[in-house]
Amino acid sequence: MLNRLIENQFKLAEHQTDVKTEVIAGLTTFLTMAYIIFVNPSILSEAGMDYGAVFVATCLAAALGCLIMGLWANYPIAQAPGMGLNAFFTYGVVLGMGYSWEAALGAVFFSGFAFFLLSIFRIREWIINSIPLSLRLGIAAGIGLFLAMIALQNAGIVVANPATYVALGDLSEPAALYALLGFFVITALAYLRITGAVMIGILGVTVLAMLLGHNEFGGLVSMPPSIGPTLMALDLAGALDVAMLSVIFAFLFVDLFDTSGTLIGVAHKGGLLDKDGKLPRIGRAMMADSGASMAGAVLGTSTTTSYIESTAGIVSGGRTGLTAVVVAVLFLISLFFAPLAGSIPAYATAGALLYVAVLMAGSLSHANWDDPTDAAPVLIAALAMPLTFSIAEGIALGFISYAAIKTLSGRFRDLNPAVIVLALLFAAKFLFLD
């Protein structure tokens, strides 16, 4: 009876897979992305949010997103609060722009709602096709550099300097040494294709620090902490401030392209695209992502998105939504490991952030460096994010520079209406609203 229900729901035979294969694939995917359980609360707690509540919200939002993706869209693609967007939430919106974390959650909710509408009315393809590839590459790389800056600061490797703005910190300090060790170990394990390399690195550094007396063990399992401090704490009215529109757009823009790129990339790897190279049920997959983002904002976490780490499960044989459902169950089980998550120091996650930064900065290799009208906006967008400490400002400067350079180079025809409108809106914001 159970096997029949599973077969009817996920069409395992049609996708030439079985329950055992899907379970193994789900476990593999979870191990590659479970670091978010430790990293997300660490980042968002710096915005003033309750660590335990964010831990619970992270697990619940990830589980909900995976369940919707698995049961409704029937894809082996896992979801969780996205790296880069959580950093922008804390360091850009709250600490940088001075908004409350409640208002930032409101912005996440509105961006998720806008994403949902774009998916329903099928406008997403037009938007995706309207944004030049060079800008997408620059934005992805910029987010990576932004994460790298945060990782280096958290570890004390890069410090403030009144004369040069930034300077090298004291590399003899334990935090810096542990962060570098974690980064080296994670990178080496990833090269050796060890499943769960990031999580192994985080836990390995944590245990080593405990053994050497630089960190305390808070326990392993317990009942989940209260989600009360963040549940339904979002400030929708505060998110409607005019200056917050660029923040909402940044959340929406990054999530839209991150999700679409991940969906197509993972589906291609698993042979899930149709004969025309398109992803069936992409609308459902997009709505699963946007729905999880809205729910995550209500629970108390930053934008939820599809994870490229799902590729690990695909390689292990995952082909249906049962893989995502297994990931969801594992996230729910993780709720009982809050003491372990609370024992993870910032320097242990710094190495993981730096490794994720390496992966994201790799998009620079695909830029057209032979054409300066393409290369210059890529570099401006990429550098602006870490140097202004804002993903939104990097996106804005990328669009403005792209439109201006193409126009002055006599290549106005390279611009489409979407790019022109966005560039003018961003320019008006800098001139009249800042």
MIPASE-16798 format. One record per residue (C-alpha): x, y, z. Coordinates in steps of 0.2 Angstrom, whole numbers, plus 5000, padded with zeros to 4 digits. Each point is the difference from the previous one (the first is absolute). Example, Ala and Ser with C-alpha at 12.3 -4.5 7.8 and 13.67 -1.06 7.14 Angstrom:
BEGIN
506249785039 500650174997 
END
This chain:
BEGIN
500050005000 501450125005 501049964985 498550034989 499750175007 501850054998 500049944982 498450094996 500750165008 501850004993 499949894984 501649915005 499949874986 499750134987 501650095006 500949835001 500450015019 499549925016 499750045018 501749955006 500950114987 498950155004 500449985019 501849994997 499950154988 499150105013 501249965014 501550054988 499150174996 499750035018 501849975005 500650124987 498950155006 499749965018 501350145004 498650134998 499349935017 501650075008 500450154989 498350084998 499650035019 501850065002 499850134987 498250065004 500450005019 501250154996 498550104994 499349985018 498949854997 499849865012 501349864996 498849865005 498550064991 501050034984 500649825002 498349935001 499450124986 501449944989 499649825002 498150034998 500150114984 501249884992 498949855004 498550094993 500850054984 500749834997 498249925004 499250124987 501349974987 499949815003 498249975002 499350134987 501450034988 500749835001 501850054998 501649945010 500450185004 500350055018 499750175007 500650105015 500450185005 501250064987 501850055003 500450184994 498250065003 500249965019 501650105000 499250144991 498550005012 501250025015 501450104994 499250104987 498250035005 500150005019 501850055005 500350104984 498450094996 499450005018 498349924998 499349885013 500149824997 498149995001 500050124985 501349904991 498849855002 498650104993 501150044985 500449814998 498149965000 499650144987 501449934989 499349825002 498250074996 500750094984 500949844995 498449905002 499050124989 501450004987 499849815000 498150004999 499950124985 501549924992 501050164999 501649925006 500649944983 499950184993 501050075015 501349875000 500350024981 500050195002 501550015011 501749994991 501149855004 501450115005 499050085014 499549835007 501849945000 500550165009 498649995013 500449825004 501950045002 499650155010 499049905013 501449885001 501250145004 498850075012 500049845009 501949995000 500150175008 498849955014 500949845003 501750095001 499350125012 499149875011 501749915002 501050165003 501049974985 499550174993 499850155012 499550184999 501450134998 499750195001 501450034987 499749864987 498249965005 500549815001 501549915005 500749835004 499549945018 501149905012 500249834992 500749925016 498350025008 499049835003 498550074990 501050044985 501049835000 498449905003 499150094985 501449974988 500249825006 498249974997 500150084982 501549904996 499249845006 498350034991 500850054984 501149845000 498649895004 498950084986 501449964988 500049825006 498150004997 499749955018 498150015004 499650135013 501750094998 499350175007 499249925015 501549895004 501150165000 498850095011 499849865013 501949964999 500550175005 498750015013 500649845008 501850054999 499750165008 499149915014 501449885003 501350155001 498950105012 499550134988 498249964999 498749925012 498849854996 498250055003 499349834998 499449894985 498149985001 498550085008 498250054997 500050144986 500150185007 498550124999 499750084984 499050135009 501250154999 500050004980 498349914996 498950134991 501150145006 500250074982 499650194998 499150024984 499750185002 501850045003 500549904984 498950124990 501250155003 500650074983 501849975003 499649815003 499449984982 501749974994 500249875014 498549914995 500650004982 501749945005 499249855010 498849974985 501350024987 501349885008 498849875004 499250004983 501649974991 500849895013 498449895000 499949994981 501849974997 500049865014 498449924993 500749994982 501749955005 499549865012 498649944988 501349994986 501149905010 498649885004 499349984983 498450085005 499850134986 498849964986 500549984981 500050194998 501250035015 498650075011 499649955017 498249935002 499050075015 501350145002 498550115006 499749885014 501850005005 500150195000 498450015010 500749875012 501550125002 499050165002 498849925012 501449935011 500750185000 498450085006 499849865013 501850025006 499750195003 498549965011 501149875009 501550115002 501349974987 500750084984 499649954983 499849824996 500649944983 500549844990 501749935004 501349954987 500649875013 498549904993 501149954986 500949885013 498349915002 499849994981 501749934998 499549865013 498549964989 498650115007 498750034986 498450045009 499250115014 500349855012 501850065002 499450185005 498849925012 501449905008 501050165002 498450085008 499949865013 501950025004 499850195003 498549965012 501149885010 501450135001 498850105011 500649905014 501850044998 499950185005 501349995014 501349944987 499550144989 500350125014 501749935003 500650054983 501150165001 500150134987 501749964994 499549824996 498750064988 501150144993 501049864991 498449944992 499550174995 501750034991 499849834991 498250054994 500850174994 501249904990 498649914991 499050154996 501550114994 500349864987 498750084989 501350144996 500849874989 498550004988 500150194997 500450074983 501750085005 500450044982 498550134999 500350145012 498250054999 499549845007 501549975012 500050175008 498249995007 500449825006 501550075010 499050155007 498649895006 501149875008 501150135009 498650115005 499249875011 501449965012 500750185000 498350085003 499549855011 498349994991 499449894986 498650124996 501350144996 501049884990 498649954989 499550194998 501850054995 500149854988 498450054991 500550194999 501749964993 499449874988 498750134992 501250145000 501549914993 499049924986 499250174996 501650104999 500849864990 498750024986 499249835005 498350065006 499249864990 500749885012 498950075014 498249935002 498650105008 500249915017 501850045002 499750194995 498550025012 501049915014 501550114997 499050165000 499149955016 501649965009 500850164994 498550105006 500249915017 501850065002 499750174994 498450045010 499749875014 501749975008 
END
